[in-house]
Amino acid sequence: MIEVSEAAKVTTQAAEINAGHVILGCNGYLGALNPQVATRVMPINNFIAATEPLDDPQALIRNNHAVADSRFVINYFRLSEDNRMLFGGGESYGYRFPSDIAATVRKPMCQIFPQLKDVKIDYAWGGTLGITMNRLPHFARVSDRVLSVSGYSGHGVAMATLGGKLAAEAVQGQAGRFDLFADLPSPRFPGGPRLRTPLLALAMIWYSLQDRF
Ligand SMILES: Cc1cc2nc3c(=O)[nH]c(=O)nc-3n(C[C@H](O)[C@H](O)[C@H](O)COP(=O)(O)OP(=O)(O)OC[C@H]3O[C@@H](n4cnc5c(N)ncnc54)[C@H](O)[C@@H]3O)c2cc1C
């Protein structure tokens, strides 16, 4: 169990560290480390599968395009260099993963590519990301010496790198760019610590139902 105080003291089971500053960059893995951030950034899990190499991959996607659809629970897919279908899709909420990730991803994959019904999935994996109510990143000054950057809502590959850079600038005394992001509205998820996750799951199910119409 790790604790971070507002005075930037980090307490672990093994040690106490009096830091000059602390930057929280835990995104979906924050857990209960900081309640102020946890109320605005919630964990959801997303999954990817890689099929076995395919005989005629160009019949599925021509010209090696990377594709993403506009559904609420987004599907994204492309071919790998060794001719596999790499397919991302499916979500779960909280910190629990489905027991069979390959089966979870096969479902949306076969809705788009029914011809892959009997194709073997060689690899399937998932991870936890952080989403916010308005899908804008959540940059915050938790205190004078504790900053937080997270909540990229599925677009963190580029944004998290920028977040780290802006937080480092703020620690060095150049806070303009960090504060610009920190001023963005960042509503809390409703429900308090106990009800937040079930309410989020309900809301996500409601929105994902709209994908079907
Ligand atoms: C399947 C999947 C597909 C995705 N696809 C895309 C995509 O195509 N494009 C895109 O832009 N984004 C994508 N994302 C989102 C992207 O991965 C994240 O937004 C990004 O990784 C966030 O970076 P980060 O450094 O903030 O957090 P992370 O990469 O999650 O790193 C957080 C780190 O903090 C560590 N940590 C947590 N708590 C503690 C603690 N108490 N003490 C010490 N360390 C701690 C964790 O172990 C972890 O290593 C995807 C995510 C998933 C799961």
PDBQT file of the ligand as one rigid body, heavy atoms in Angstrom, charges set to zero:
ROOT
HETATM    1  C1  LIG A 301      -5.830  -2.592 -25.350  1.00  0.00    +0.000 C 
HETATM    2  C2  LIG A 301      -5.512  -1.120 -25.340  1.00  0.00    +0.000 A 
HETATM    3  C3  LIG A 301      -5.385  -0.450 -26.542  1.00  0.00    +0.000 A 
HETATM    4  C4  LIG A 301      -5.076   0.901 -26.570  1.00  0.00    +0.000 A 
HETATM    5  N1  LIG A 301      -4.934   1.524 -27.774  1.00  0.00    +0.000 NA
HETATM    6  C5  LIG A 301      -4.571   2.808 -27.812  1.00  0.00    +0.000 A 
HETATM    7  C6  LIG A 301      -4.363   3.464 -29.056  1.00  0.00    +0.000 A 
HETATM    8  O1  LIG A 301      -4.502   2.852 -30.131  1.00  0.00    +0.000 OA
HETATM    9  N2  LIG A 301      -4.010   4.771 -29.051  1.00  0.00    +0.000 N 
HETATM   10  C7  LIG A 301      -3.843   5.469 -27.900  1.00  0.00    +0.000 A 
HETATM   11  O2  LIG A 301      -3.513   6.663 -27.944  1.00  0.00    +0.000 OA
HETATM   12  N3  LIG A 301      -4.033   4.883 -26.686  1.00  0.00    +0.000 NA
HETATM   13  C8  LIG A 301      -4.396   3.583 -26.615  1.00  0.00    +0.000 A 
HETATM   14  N4  LIG A 301      -4.595   2.969 -25.409  1.00  0.00    +0.000 N 
HETATM   15  C9  LIG A 301      -4.501   3.788 -24.198  1.00  0.00    +0.000 C 
HETATM   16  C10 LIG A 301      -3.053   3.990 -23.782  1.00  0.00    +0.000 C 
HETATM   17  O3  LIG A 301      -2.455   2.736 -23.599  1.00  0.00    +0.000 OA
HETATM   18  C11 LIG A 301      -3.012   4.773 -22.472  1.00  0.00    +0.000 C 
HETATM   19  O4  LIG A 301      -3.758   5.966 -22.611  1.00  0.00    +0.000 OA
HETATM   20  C12 LIG A 301      -1.577   5.122 -22.119  1.00  0.00    +0.000 C 
HETATM   21  O5  LIG A 301      -0.847   3.940 -21.910  1.00  0.00    +0.000 OA
HETATM   22  C13 LIG A 301      -1.519   5.965 -20.877  1.00  0.00    +0.000 C 
HETATM   23  O6  LIG A 301      -0.164   6.132 -20.544  1.00  0.00    +0.000 OA
HETATM   24  P1  LIG A 301       0.244   6.394 -19.041  1.00  0.00    +0.000 P 
HETATM   25  O7  LIG A 301       1.725   6.427 -19.010  1.00  0.00    +0.000 OA
HETATM   26  O8  LIG A 301      -0.504   7.574 -18.510  1.00  0.00    +0.000 OA
HETATM   27  O9  LIG A 301      -0.330   5.137 -18.229  1.00  0.00    +0.000 OA
HETATM   28  P2  LIG A 301       0.057   3.591 -18.333  1.00  0.00    +0.000 P 
HETATM   29  O10 LIG A 301       0.727   3.267 -19.625  1.00  0.00    +0.000 OA
HETATM   30  O11 LIG A 301      -1.156   2.828 -17.918  1.00  0.00    +0.000 OA
HETATM   31  O12 LIG A 301       1.173   3.481 -17.201  1.00  0.00    +0.000 OA
HETATM   32  C14 LIG A 301       0.822   3.684 -15.830  1.00  0.00    +0.000 C 
HETATM   33  C15 LIG A 301       1.923   3.006 -15.020  1.00  0.00    +0.000 C 
HETATM   34  O13 LIG A 301       1.779   3.350 -13.644  1.00  0.00    +0.000 OA
HETATM   35  C16 LIG A 301       2.102   2.214 -12.881  1.00  0.00    +0.000 C 
HETATM   36  N5  LIG A 301       1.512   2.385 -11.554  1.00  0.00    +0.000 N 
HETATM   37  C17 LIG A 301       0.209   2.421 -11.235  1.00  0.00    +0.000 A 
HETATM   38  N6  LIG A 301       0.069   2.626  -9.905  1.00  0.00    +0.000 NA
HETATM   39  C18 LIG A 301       1.303   2.734  -9.394  1.00  0.00    +0.000 A 
HETATM   40  C19 LIG A 301       1.799   2.961  -8.077  1.00  0.00    +0.000 A 
HETATM   41  N7  LIG A 301       0.994   3.111  -7.019  1.00  0.00    +0.000 N 
HETATM   42  N8  LIG A 301       3.132   3.001  -7.916  1.00  0.00    +0.000 NA
HETATM   43  C20 LIG A 301       3.966   2.867  -8.971  1.00  0.00    +0.000 A 
HETATM   44  N9  LIG A 301       3.543   2.656 -10.253  1.00  0.00    +0.000 NA
HETATM   45  C21 LIG A 301       2.229   2.599 -10.428  1.00  0.00    +0.000 A 
HETATM   46  C22 LIG A 301       1.502   1.068 -13.678  1.00  0.00    +0.000 C 
HETATM   47  O14 LIG A 301       2.086  -0.157 -13.308  1.00  0.00    +0.000 OA
HETATM   48  C23 LIG A 301       1.828   1.475 -15.109  1.00  0.00    +0.000 C 
HETATM   49  O15 LIG A 301       3.088   0.983 -15.501  1.00  0.00    +0.000 OA
HETATM   50  C24 LIG A 301      -4.905   1.617 -25.349  1.00  0.00    +0.000 A 
HETATM   51  C25 LIG A 301      -5.032   0.938 -24.124  1.00  0.00    +0.000 A 
HETATM   52  C26 LIG A 301      -5.339  -0.420 -24.117  1.00  0.00    +0.000 A 
HETATM   53  C27 LIG A 301      -5.458  -1.117 -22.796  1.00  0.00    +0.000 C 
ENDROOT
TORSDOF 0
